[in-house]
Amino acid sequence: MNLIPEALRSGSPLAEHYLRYDETVHHLYEYNFRDYSSYIARAEWLDRTGDTRVDRQAMVTCLRLYNESRNPHPAVKASLDRLAQENALVITGGQQSGLFTGSLLVIYKAATIIKAAKTAEEKLGRPVVPIFWIAGEDHDWDEVDHTYLMSSDLSVTKVKMPGKYEGRSSVSDVAVEKEHWIAAIQELEELLPDSENKPEIIASIREAVQDEYISLSDVFAKLLGQLFGSYGLVLMDSADPELRKLEVPVFERIIEDNDMLEQCYHESSGRVVTSGFTMQADVASGGANLFYIHEGSRLLLFKEDGRFVDRKGYVSFSKTELLEILHQHPERFSNNVLTRPLMQDSIFPVLSTVLGHAEIAYWALTKDAFHRMGLRMPILMPRLSYTILDHHIQKLMDKYDLTFADIQFSFDEKKETWLLSLDEFDVNGQFEDLKTSFRKLYAPLLEQLGQLESGLGRLGITNSEKIEEQIEYMQKRTKQAIAQRHEASLKQWDYVERSLFPSKRPQERVYNVYYYVNRYGTDWLKELMEVPADMSGIHHILYI
């Protein structure tokens, strides 16, 4: 395995500035993730403020219960034993659950959490436990019910959970029938090419789907456990009812101080904008930044006339009523993207949290809210980012003189230039000359026709346009004929692009890990876990 740094467009200028940690972003964040002294300062602050978080032993008991049924590896049990120690710290990060673990970026985030915890433990000389936070309380079913593979005809193919869930329940609360799981697994099996690894992949996924009804989040957790349990990665689900009971005091603070927290978010968003960046998350006016579960639907709460309401008028509570319900039914409450960071740090002694670029950008909105809650924003660590490139793809890139940057930024232009180079008679150039000559010859005549009769002039313009259309049609058909003569080579171009930037998106945001496990086995993943990690946030090409 060989790792080579290579630029990847992030789409978030604020995150790019954070990765350099230049002076334009210092005031938006708490710590410099590049500076080791930040980790020492953060650890010391966590030691002084242990009594501000939920009871450690109760939290560990909750995690034991969750992992015993989904991630029961001995290394995970050992991690939880270490977490029970009073000086243990945590490195965490999370993602929505996705079908068959979703896209590769989930795998890279889990790997980052594990590697970062190991490195921090070695440097600080104290236990640092990796925890993956499954955002099972989210309700965007359409975002998580599918994943992608490249099919045998080189198309980017979606594998989707059959059926359509129409409600707004949290993903973890949606019990999926076993027959739907069987159908999704069968579709995955049909798409994966036959290999020596395929039977084991399908068997491991089927092992995770044994119950008659099982949520997508639970299968997601079991598959992550299969891949990373041996590294001691502890899993948790933000929708876990047992966890929600521990969170009651934090929700209470968020409700009691909701107006001031909202003000904090607005002030932070103002600083982001005045610093020259756009906001990555919406800070709604009157937003309570909390969800309430009503008859199975996850409703976003707002404040109107001193009451907490949803936009459709299903619920309306005074602050006192909402607090009473919280103590009676904590399972009805849920965080949004702006309060989830506060909840995370109120539960765990978080040394650092692993984030993608978009997450780094919207966390800039939370610094004041952390302070309002008596907390400090943790160290934000960018997740590892890779593009897998094997020797066959590299040979094709060499054959056509393509670089990674070419494929990312100018692939269509490169492909068009190459195709034009195959035009041995320069037919395309001749067509361009023909159009230029035609316009030059016809222009004076059009002017004279217009002088003879205005209607004749207009007819002449229409006639000219139709003639040019016919020339362009012949030009297009000629290009198609040339392309058909080189169809095999064009498929190679398509294979290169769809391998590295499927649907014009980074590979890590599209393809599923089992596509690569099927081709290369798990050795590449194991080797990746052993390679010293570059935690600078720089993208790397992973040569296999």
NULUM-405468 format. One line per field, with one value per residue (C-alpha): residue in one letter; x, y, z. Coordinates in nm, 4 decimals, padded with zeros to 6 digits. Last residue first. Layout:
% residues N
aa: c(A:...)
px: c(X:...)
py: c(Y:...)
pz: c(Z:...)
% end
This chain:
% residues 544
aa: c(I:Y:L:I:H:H:I:G:S:M:D:A:P:V:E:M:L:E:K:L:W:D:T:G:Y:R:N:V:Y:Y:Y:V:N:Y:V:R:E:Q:P:R:K:S:P:F:L:S:R:E:V:Y:D:W:Q:K:L:S:A:E:H:R:Q:A:I:A:Q:K:T:R:K:Q:M:Y:E:I:Q:E:E:I:K:E:S:N:T:I:G:L:R:G:L:G:S:E:L:Q:G:L:Q:E:L:L:P:A:Y:L:K:R:F:S:T:K:L:D:E:F:Q:G:N:V:D:F:E:D:L:S:L:L:W:T:E:K:K:E:D:F:S:F:Q:I:D:A:F:T:L:D:Y:K:D:M:L:K:Q:I:H:H:D:L:I:T:Y:S:L:R:P:M:L:I:P:M:R:L:G:M:R:H:F:A:D:K:T:L:A:W:Y:A:I:E:A:H:G:L:V:T:S:L:V:P:F:I:S:D:Q:M:L:P:R:T:L:V:N:N:S:F:R:E:P:H:Q:H:L:I:E:L:L:E:T:K:S:F:S:V:Y:G:K:R:D:V:F:R:G:D:E:K:F:L:L:L:R:S:G:E:H:I:Y:F:L:N:A:G:G:S:A:V:D:A:Q:M:T:F:G:S:T:V:V:R:G:S:S:E:H:Y:C:Q:E:L:M:D:N:D:E:I:I:R:E:F:V:P:V:E:L:K:R:L:E:P:D:A:S:D:M:L:V:L:G:Y:S:G:F:L:Q:G:L:L:K:A:F:V:D:S:L:S:I:Y:E:D:Q:V:A:E:R:I:S:A:I:I:E:P:K:N:E:S:D:P:L:L:E:E:L:E:Q:I:A:A:I:W:H:E:K:E:V:A:V:D:S:V:S:S:R:G:E:Y:K:G:P:M:K:V:K:T:V:S:L:D:S:S:M:L:Y:T:H:D:V:E:D:W:D:H:D:E:G:A:I:W:F:I:P:V:V:P:R:G:L:K:E:E:A:T:K:A:A:K:I:I:T:A:A:K:Y:I:V:L:L:S:G:T:F:L:G:S:Q:Q:G:G:T:I:V:L:A:N:E:Q:A:L:R:D:L:S:A:K:V:A:P:H:P:N:R:S:E:N:Y:L:R:L:C:T:V:M:A:Q:R:D:V:R:T:D:G:T:R:D:L:W:E:A:R:A:I:Y:S:S:Y:D:R:F:N:Y:E:Y:L:H:H:V:T:E:D:Y:R:L:Y:H:E:A:L:P:S:G:S:R:L:A:E:P:I:L:N:M)
px: c(-00.3590:-00.2647:-00.4496:-00.4461:-00.4475:-00.6532:-00.4943:-00.6777:-00.3545:-00.4090:-00.1588:-00.2047:00.0748:-00.0213:-00.1593:-00.5295:-00.4658:-00.3048:-00.6179:-00.8313:-00.6087:-00.6141:-00.9938:-01.0383:-00.9313:-01.2243:-01.5089:-01.3650:-01.3633:-01.7325:-01.7993:-01.6815:-01.9706:-01.9137:-02.0404:-01.8821:-01.5416:-01.5256:-01.5418:-01.8381:-01.8663:-02.1256:-01.8452:-01.5176:-01.2348:-01.3758:-01.6360:-01.3686:-01.1277:-01.3993:-01.5405:-01.1994:-01.1653:-01.5101:-01.3891:-01.1011:-01.3351:-01.5667:-01.2900:-01.4625:-01.7886:-01.6306:-01.5305:-01.8854:-02.0248:-01.7985:-01.9236:-02.2829:-02.2174:-02.0604:-02.3486:-02.5958:-02.3887:-02.4099:-02.7861:-02.8312:-02.6264:-02.8628:-03.1621:-03.0201:-02.9551:-03.3105:-03.4536:-03.2367:-03.3456:-03.7116:-03.6630:-03.5012:-03.7772:-04.0355:-03.8520:-03.8504:-03.5781:-03.3636:-03.3895:-03.2790:-02.9745:-02.8672:-02.9178:-02.7002:-02.4167:-02.4298:-02.4505:-02.0869:-01.9285:-02.1754:-02.1084:-01.7324:-01.7405:-01.9689:-01.7445:-01.4305:-01.5880:-01.6877:-01.3335:-01.1954:-01.4222:-01.3162:-00.9511:-00.8760:-00.7192:-00.9895:-00.8369:-00.7010:-01.0593:-01.1303:-00.8314:-00.9396:-01.2934:-01.1647:-00.9401:-01.2266:-01.4593:-01.1984:-01.1086:-01.1244:-01.1225:-00.9994:-00.7286:-00.6292:-00.5763:-00.3487:-00.4224:-00.1696:-00.4065:-00.1981:-00.0712:-00.4282:-00.5110:-00.2142:-00.3169:-00.6662:-00.5177:-00.2722:-00.5454:-00.6627:-00.8604:-00.9320:-00.8777:-00.9793:-00.8960:-01.1296:-01.0547:-01.0017:-01.2011:-01.0595:-01.3503:-01.5778:-01.5713:-01.8506:-02.0350:-02.3569:-02.3223:-01.9624:-02.0702:-02.3395:-02.0757:-01.8675:-02.1570:-02.1802:-01.8240:-01.9483:-02.1191:-01.7892:-01.6184:-01.9266:-01.9069:-01.5393:-01.5854:-01.5477:-01.3574:-01.4171:-01.1416:-01.0673:-01.4303:-01.4991:-01.8367:-02.2005:-02.2123:-01.9713:-02.2019:-02.5086:-02.3516:-02.2457:-02.6038:-02.7470:-02.6595:-02.7274:-03.0682:-03.1278:-03.4116:-03.6807:-03.9697:-03.7539:-03.7306:-04.0952:-04.1855:-03.8958:-03.9093:-04.2888:-04.2637:-03.9993:-04.2214:-04.5165:-04.3122:-04.1749:-04.5285:-04.6205:-04.7832:-04.7992:-04.9470:-04.9538:-04.7763:-04.4731:-04.4053:-04.4634:-04.2782:-04.4651:-04.3752:-04.5651:-04.4009:-04.0897:-03.9967:-03.9748:-03.8771:-04.1121:-03.9983:-04.3098:-04.3988:-04.7063:-04.5161:-04.1374:-04.0083:-03.7050:-03.4779:-03.2960:-03.5555:-03.5758:-03.7232:-03.5288:-03.3711:-02.9963:-02.9489:-02.6288:-02.3213:-02.3189:-02.1261:-01.7812:-01.6224:-01.5411:-01.8531:-02.0581:-01.9025:-01.9273:-02.2977:-02.3526:-02.1905:-02.4227:-02.7248:-02.6158:-02.5534:-02.8938:-03.0574:-02.8687:-02.9929:-03.3531:-03.3212:-03.1819:-03.4416:-03.4919:-03.1222:-03.0550:-03.3359:-03.2115:-02.8790:-03.0379:-03.2435:-02.9457:-02.9025:-03.2571:-03.1848:-02.8960:-03.1328:-03.3717:-03.0895:-03.1610:-02.8052:-02.6802:-02.3481:-02.0513:-01.7177:-01.4225:-01.1870:-00.9775:-01.1298:-01.4715:-01.3758:-01.5119:-01.7571:-01.8613:-01.9287:-02.1503:-02.3360:-02.3858:-02.5255:-02.7556:-02.8836:-02.9224:-03.1205:-03.3671:-03.4478:-03.7748:-03.7898:-03.4515:-03.1436:-02.9908:-02.6320:-02.5465:-02.6827:-02.4231:-02.1418:-02.2613:-02.2778:-01.9233:-01.7896:-01.9400:-01.7987:-01.4343:-01.3236:-01.4803:-01.7982:-01.8831:-02.0987:-02.4246:-02.6176:-02.5096:-02.6095:-02.9531:-02.9878:-02.8887:-03.1553:-03.4210:-03.3247:-03.3410:-03.6870:-03.7987:-03.6632:-03.9081:-03.7520:-03.8318:-03.8070:-03.7167:-03.3446:-03.4225:-03.6059:-03.9722:-04.0820:-04.3178:-04.3376:-04.1172:-04.0970:-04.0399:-03.7240:-03.3921:-03.1874:-02.8719:-02.7894:-02.5732:-02.2919:-02.2591:-01.9505:-02.1495:-02.0406:-02.1916:-02.0114:-02.1580:-02.3814:-02.5732:-02.9350:-03.1828:-02.9812:-03.0659:-03.4250:-03.4923:-03.4183:-03.5348:-03.2179:-03.2227:-02.9911:-02.6907:-02.4477:-02.1702:-01.8473:-01.6379:-01.2584:-01.1202:-00.8234:-00.6597:-00.3592:00.0016:-00.0780:00.1232:00.0486:-00.3185:-00.3488:-00.2052:-00.4349:-00.7406:-00.6545:-00.6114:-00.9454:-01.1378:-00.9714:-01.0599:-01.4243:-01.4243:-01.2606:-01.5255:-01.8055:-01.6346:-01.6585:-02.0325:-02.3259:-02.2549:-02.4568:-02.7437:-02.6499:-02.6537:-02.6015:-02.2506:-02.0367:-01.7168:-01.5554:-01.2263:-01.2724:-01.0793:-01.0072:-00.8850:-01.1779:-01.1448:-01.4749:-01.3520:-01.0789:-01.3343:-01.5330:-01.2286:-01.1690:-01.5279:-01.4709:-01.1529:-01.3479:-01.5876:-01.9577:-02.0635:-02.4398:-02.5977:-02.3194:-02.2544:-02.5794:-02.5709:-02.2046:-02.2703:-02.5412:-02.3192:-02.0407:-02.2748:-02.3922:-02.0303:-01.9374:-02.2255:-02.3310:-02.0897:-02.0292:-01.8559:-01.5623:-01.4737:-01.1147:-00.9971:-01.1634:-00.9736:-00.6434:-00.7158:-00.7992:-00.4810:-00.2669:-00.4423:-00.4045:-00.0325:00.0019:-00.0751:-00.2290:-00.5811:-00.5680:-00.8302:-01.1505:-01.2953:-01.4512:-01.1947:-00.9048:-01.0782:-00.9236:-00.5908:-00.5037:-00.5796:-00.4544:-00.7232:-00.9531:-00.9098:-01.0130:-01.3095:-01.4276:-01.3827:-01.6135:-01.6550:-01.3746:-01.1902:-00.9352:-00.5602:-00.3314:-00.1014:00.0345:-00.0310:00.1211:00.0000)
py: c(-00.0849:00.2831:00.5028:00.8565:01.0967:01.3987:01.6363:01.6747:01.7122:01.3885:01.1885:00.8430:00.5914:00.2845:-00.0007:00.0704:00.1010:-00.2440:-00.3907:-00.2198:-00.3424:-00.6941:-00.7044:-00.8690:-00.6893:-00.7045:-00.7977:-00.5786:-00.2961:-00.3175:-00.3975:-00.0484:00.1221:00.3800:00.7385:00.9931:00.8247:00.8228:01.2010:01.3189:01.3698:01.0876:00.8525:01.0401:00.7849:00.4622:00.6345:00.8520:00.5695:00.3362:00.6074:00.6584:00.2824:00.2710:00.5364:00.3090:00.0206:00.2475:00.3759:00.3276:00.4278:00.7568:00.8399:00.7709:00.9806:01.2706:01.2418:01.2428:01.5623:01.7378:01.6208:01.7680:02.0871:02.1273:02.0635:02.3185:02.5685:02.5200:02.5667:02.8901:03.0307:02.9516:03.1249:03.4296:03.4224:03.4053:03.7179:03.8940:03.7838:03.9268:04.2605:04.2771:04.3842:04.5480:04.2380:04.0215:04.2467:04.2031:03.8301:03.8172:04.0009:03.7519:03.4324:03.4157:03.4923:03.2727:02.9854:03.0319:03.0168:02.7120:02.5364:02.6169:02.4596:02.1549:02.1280:02.1440:01.8595:01.6578:01.6925:01.4032:01.1865:01.2713:01.0683:01.3877:01.5075:01.2187:01.3085:01.6727:01.5670:01.3366:01.6072:01.8587:01.6122:01.5289:01.8849:01.9247:01.5901:01.3668:01.6123:01.6636:01.2881:01.2995:01.1651:01.0830:00.8449:00.5330:00.6542:00.6926:00.3487:00.1979:00.3719:00.2254:-00.1246:-00.0665:00.0207:00.3634:00.4114:00.7780:00.8734:01.1187:01.0887:01.2852:01.6423:01.6888:01.9457:01.9978:02.0272:02.3328:02.4385:02.3847:02.5906:02.5681:02.9313:02.8556:02.5721:02.7971:03.0600:02.8067:02.6468:02.8211:02.7250:02.3651:02.4305:02.4537:02.1578:01.9518:02.0431:01.9455:01.6091:01.5720:01.3785:01.5004:01.5738:01.5265:01.4537:01.3707:01.2231:01.2999:01.6796:01.6953:01.4934:01.6871:02.0207:01.8842:01.7568:02.1033:02.2578:01.9547:01.8906:01.7097:01.4730:01.4505:01.2017:00.9338:01.1605:01.0775:01.1675:01.4004:01.5629:01.5852:01.8007:02.0186:02.0744:02.1674:02.4238:02.5757:02.6057:02.3492:02.3403:02.0373:01.9460:02.3008:02.2463:02.4626:02.2941:02.4704:02.5693:02.8524:03.2054:03.3731:03.1526:02.9431:02.6735:02.2952:02.0530:01.7539:01.3913:01.1880:00.8676:01.0059:01.3209:01.3015:01.6491:01.7959:02.0638:02.3649:02.5942:02.8043:03.1492:03.2735:02.9737:02.9211:02.7136:02.5154:02.5634:02.9425:03.1373:03.2759:03.6207:03.6749:03.8930:03.5852:03.3558:03.6276:03.6728:03.2976:03.3068:03.5845:03.3931:03.0718:03.2511:03.4228:03.0822:02.9631:03.2669:03.1942:02.8233:02.8549:02.6402:02.4113:02.3479:02.3054:02.0487:01.8683:01.8344:01.7111:01.4525:01.3080:01.0011:00.8867:00.9406:00.6950:00.4186:00.5124:00.4813:00.7423:00.8825:00.5318:00.4242:00.2220:00.1546:00.0923:-00.1512:-00.2267:-00.5767:-00.4133:-00.2343:-00.4258:-00.6618:-00.3860:-00.1523:-00.4275:-00.4702:-00.0951:-00.0511:-00.3482:-00.1783:00.1581:00.0069:-00.1285:-00.4948:-00.6831:-01.0607:-01.0832:-01.2351:-00.9572:-00.9126:-01.2725:-01.2031:-00.9278:-01.1621:-01.4376:-01.1972:-01.0782:-01.4313:-01.5577:-01.2588:-01.2824:-01.5489:-01.3418:-01.3294:-00.9743:-00.7834:-00.6665:-00.9893:-01.0149:-00.6539:-00.7173:-01.0310:-00.8366:-00.5760:-00.8468:-01.0263:-00.6990:-00.6302:-00.9811:-00.9182:-00.6337:-00.2987:-00.1586:00.2216:00.3603:00.3876:00.6015:00.8507:00.8700:01.1102:00.8851:00.7770:00.4682:00.3310:-00.0315:-00.2055:-00.0912:00.0470:-00.0577:00.2269:00.1596:00.3757:00.2257:00.0356:-00.2412:-00.4832:-00.2580:00.0069:00.0166:00.2595:00.2775:00.3138:00.3706:00.6441:00.9786:00.8858:00.8053:01.1597:01.1072:01.1632:01.0031:00.7268:00.9578:00.6747:00.8128:00.6146:00.6069:00.5642:00.5524:00.7506:00.5997:00.7945:00.8565:01.1789:01.1027:00.7302:00.7794:01.0610:00.8439:00.5499:00.7750:00.9437:00.6082:00.4741:00.7932:00.8223:00.4619:00.5231:00.8362:00.6481:00.3766:00.6339:00.8136:00.4888:00.5263:00.3620:00.1080:-00.1706:00.0814:00.3963:00.5074:00.8782:00.9663:01.0123:01.1198:01.0553:01.0715:01.0041:01.0543:00.8169:00.9641:00.8343:00.4780:00.3460:00.4224:00.1618:-00.1096:00.0119:-00.0237:-00.3765:-00.4706:-00.3345:-00.5415:-00.8519:-00.7965:-00.7741:-00.5075:-00.5321:-00.7012:-00.6381:-00.2956:-00.1349:-00.2759:-00.1890:00.1650:00.2201:00.0816:00.3149:00.6166:00.5160:00.4812:00.8235:01.0127:01.2873:01.5761:01.8894:01.6975:01.6141:01.9806:02.0057:01.6900:01.8025:02.1330:01.9491:01.7238:02.0261:02.2059:01.8994:01.8432:02.2080:02.1904:01.9421:02.2194:02.1110:02.0883:02.4561:02.4968:02.6877:02.7780:03.0812:03.3322:03.1489:03.1409:03.4332:03.3824:03.0668:02.7182:02.5644:02.2992:02.5706:02.7803:02.4793:02.4194:02.7789:02.7512:02.4466:02.2680:02.0265:01.9978:01.7211:01.7819:01.4793:01.3370:00.9907:00.6764:00.3449:00.0000)
pz: c(-00.4030:-00.4189:-00.1693:-00.3068:-00.0148:00.0926:00.3422:00.6737:00.8697:01.0618:00.8538:01.0007:01.0462:00.8373:01.0492:00.9917:00.6193:00.6231:00.7798:00.5170:00.2348:00.3818:00.3849:00.0442:-00.2739:-00.5123:-00.2753:-00.0011:-00.2560:-00.3484:00.0180:00.1158:-00.0658:-00.3369:-00.3390:-00.1056:-00.0965:-00.4773:-00.4961:-00.7046:-01.0817:-01.1056:-01.0017:-00.9519:-00.9130:-01.0575:-01.2713:-01.4308:-01.5073:-01.6336:-01.8588:-02.0203:-02.0631:-02.2211:-02.4646:-02.5633:-02.6436:-02.8440:-03.0724:-03.4106:-03.2420:-03.1328:-03.4890:-03.6067:-03.3227:-03.4190:-03.7787:-03.6586:-03.4620:-03.7638:-03.9837:-03.7362:-03.7143:-04.0917:-04.0803:-03.8030:-04.0015:-04.2990:-04.0709:-03.9279:-04.2725:-04.3872:-04.0820:-04.1540:-04.5208:-04.4232:-04.2099:-04.5047:-04.7404:-04.5019:-04.4994:-04.8827:-05.1232:-04.8557:-04.6395:-04.9278:-04.9759:-04.6093:-04.6303:-04.9434:-04.7681:-04.4748:-04.6845:-04.7979:-04.4584:-04.2700:-04.5107:-04.4834:-04.1025:-04.1039:-04.3585:-04.1608:-03.8509:-04.0583:-04.1907:-03.8389:-03.7316:-04.0354:-03.9366:-04.1727:-03.9026:-03.6463:-03.3592:-03.1996:-03.1678:-02.9307:-02.7143:-02.6966:-02.6020:-02.3259:-02.1859:-02.1903:-02.0182:-01.7524:-01.6600:-01.2804:-01.1012:-01.3806:-01.4815:-01.1160:-01.0751:-01.3790:-01.7254:-01.9986:-02.1802:-02.1289:-01.7915:-01.6654:-01.8056:-01.6254:-01.3012:-01.3294:-01.3595:-01.0733:-00.8244:-00.7050:-00.3861:-00.3141:00.0464:00.3200:00.6886:00.9107:01.0125:01.3887:01.5813:01.9310:02.1696:02.2001:02.5623:02.8109:03.0731:02.8692:02.7567:02.6588:02.4308:02.2834:02.2054:02.0115:01.8226:01.4843:01.3858:01.4166:01.0813:00.8927:01.0599:00.9765:00.6077:00.6015:00.7697:01.1435:01.4091:01.7648:02.0124:02.3816:02.4580:02.8237:02.7247:02.8042:02.8170:02.5254:02.3034:02.4126:02.3210:01.9798:01.9265:01.9937:01.6568:01.4362:01.5940:01.9196:02.0138:02.2768:02.3003:02.4651:02.7727:02.8549:03.2164:03.2923:02.9499:02.9643:03.2763:03.1126:02.8091:03.0274:03.2199:02.8983:02.7642:02.5064:02.1617:01.9349:01.5956:01.4651:01.1357:01.2201:01.5542:01.8842:02.2032:02.3748:02.4825:02.2012:01.9377:01.9867:01.7369:01.7607:01.4838:01.4758:01.4644:01.3849:01.5719:01.7433:01.8425:01.8829:01.9696:01.7974:01.9386:01.7954:01.9612:01.6428:01.6801:01.3784:01.2114:01.2209:00.9052:00.8710:00.6494:00.6834:00.4215:00.4888:00.4826:00.8497:00.8718:00.7768:01.0373:01.3012:01.2302:01.2538:01.5973:01.7115:01.5842:01.7540:02.0833:02.0648:02.0242:02.3302:02.5231:02.4304:02.5085:02.8594:03.0346:02.7335:02.6724:03.0451:03.0739:02.7673:02.9469:03.2689:03.0709:02.8795:03.0977:03.0166:02.6473:02.6666:02.7705:02.4862:02.2273:01.9566:01.9606:01.8907:02.0401:01.9182:02.0877:01.8547:02.0263:01.7197:01.6900:01.6744:01.3528:01.0531:01.2234:01.4616:01.1707:01.0263:01.3545:01.3973:01.0456:01.1045:01.4203:01.2458:00.9564:01.2069:01.2533:01.2156:01.1726:01.3437:01.1824:00.9757:01.0938:01.0011:00.6538:00.6180:00.7236:00.4880:00.1930:00.2535:00.3125:-00.0129:-00.2080:-00.1038:-00.3529:-00.6278:-00.8353:-00.9338:-00.6817:-00.8388:-00.7855:-00.4217:-00.3529:-00.5030:-00.2916:00.0194:-00.0558:-00.1088:00.2133:00.4048:00.2663:00.3652:00.7156:00.7657:00.8593:01.2042:01.1820:01.5247:01.4487:01.1436:01.3622:01.2696:00.9981:00.8035:00.4401:00.4388:00.0871:00.0067:-00.1016:00.0510:-00.2342:-00.4167:-00.6559:-00.9591:-01.0990:-01.4468:-01.5609:-01.7374:-01.4623:-01.1961:-00.9918:-00.6434:-00.4582:-00.1279:-00.0261:00.2572:00.4320:00.2720:00.1831:00.5505:00.6664:01.0265:01.2291:01.5749:01.4567:01.4386:01.5149:01.7413:01.6984:02.0160:02.0361:02.3946:02.5234:02.8313:02.9706:02.8642:02.6797:02.3660:02.3398:02.4261:02.1732:01.8955:01.9727:01.9954:01.6647:01.4918:01.6125:01.5333:01.1931:01.1011:01.1906:00.9739:00.6872:00.6988:00.7009:00.4085:00.2121:00.1540:00.3335:00.6083:00.4315:00.4009:00.5892:00.9530:00.9895:01.0928:01.3981:01.5615:01.8944:02.0756:02.4448:02.7677:03.0549:03.3854:03.5916:03.4645:03.3266:02.9752:03.0256:03.0994:02.7993:02.5734:02.7075:02.6255:02.2758:02.2402:02.3465:02.0521:02.1377:01.8832:01.8411:02.1449:02.3954:02.2434:02.3620:02.7153:02.7593:02.6346:02.8957:03.1714:03.0583:03.0808:03.4272:03.5346:03.3988:03.5590:03.3204:03.2694:03.4776:03.7588:03.5331:03.4873:03.6105:03.4334:03.1098:03.1270:03.1740:02.8764:02.6581:02.7548:02.6814:02.3502:02.2508:02.3363:02.0496:01.7978:01.4640:01.6096:01.7032:01.9745:02.0518:01.7133:01.5459:01.6773:01.5118:01.1701:00.9776:01.1552:00.9664:01.0921:00.7656:00.7989:00.9353:00.6205:00.4116:00.6408:00.5902:00.2123:00.2040:-00.1318:-00.0480:-00.3809:-00.3423:-00.3513:-00.3633:-00.0968:-00.1893:00.0156:-00.0936:00.0000)
% end
